[in-house]
């Protein structure tokens, strides 16, 4: 993770991150996201855990309904824990 991303996550502490098109994330991006969802400590730019506590909420969006096999299985289960379907306008 880059130093800039680490700083951004520090700034977002206590806030909410909205991620669109999660099915288009790279495999590395999906693994990092899954790791960060399950962490309470900040991960530094070298991938090491720090003593700094981080609390974030995530909202995931996708144009199409996600299906098993499109994204990392564990991430799929995390993301699919609650759904909000918005009708077409």
N, C-alpha and C positions, 0 to 999 in steps of 0.2 A: 504494500500500500504506500502511496506517495505521502510525503510530508504535508502537502497541501490538503489531501483528503483527511489525514489525521486531524489537522487544524479545523477543517469544516465539521467533522464529527464532534469535536470538542465544543464548537459553537452551537451545535444542534442539541446538546445535552438537555434533556427534559422536553424536547420538542417532538415533532412528527415529521417523518420523511415519507413523501409520496413518490412511488416508483411506477412509471408507466412502461409498458411493453417488456415486462420481466421475462417473457418467453424469448426475447431477442438478446438477452445477456449471454456473454461468453460462458463457457464452463467454469473458468476461473472466477468470473464475476458472480456466478450463482453460488459457488462454494464459499466465497468470501461473504456474500450476503447471508447465507445460512449460518455461517460461523458468527457473524455480527449479531444476528437476531437472537442467538442463544447465549451471547456473552453479556456480562454485566460490567466487565472491565474493558477499557479502551485498548485497542490493538495498535501498537506503534507502526511506523512506516516499514520496519523490518519484519513485521509479523509477530513480534513479541508482545505478550500481555504486560500491561502496566498496572500500577496500583490504583490508577485513577478510575473511579466508578462512572459509568455512563448509563443513562436511561433514555431509551428512544422508543417511539411508537412507529410502526410501519403501516402504510396503506399501499396495497399493490393494485394496479389496474392493468387491464388487458382488453384490447379491442374484441378479441374472440374468447370464447370459453376455453380455459386451459384443460388439457387432457393429459392423462398419465403418459409419460414418455417424452413429452415436449420439453420438460425441464427436469432438473435433478429431483429424484423421487422424494427425498427428505424435504426439499424446499417446496415441492408440490403439496405435501401434507401440511406443512406450516402455513402456506398461503391459503389453502382450501379449508382452513379451520372455521372460517366464517365468511359468508358470501352476502353481498348486497347486489341484487340485480335491478338495474335501472331500465325502465321501458324506453323504447324508442320514442322520439318526439314526433 
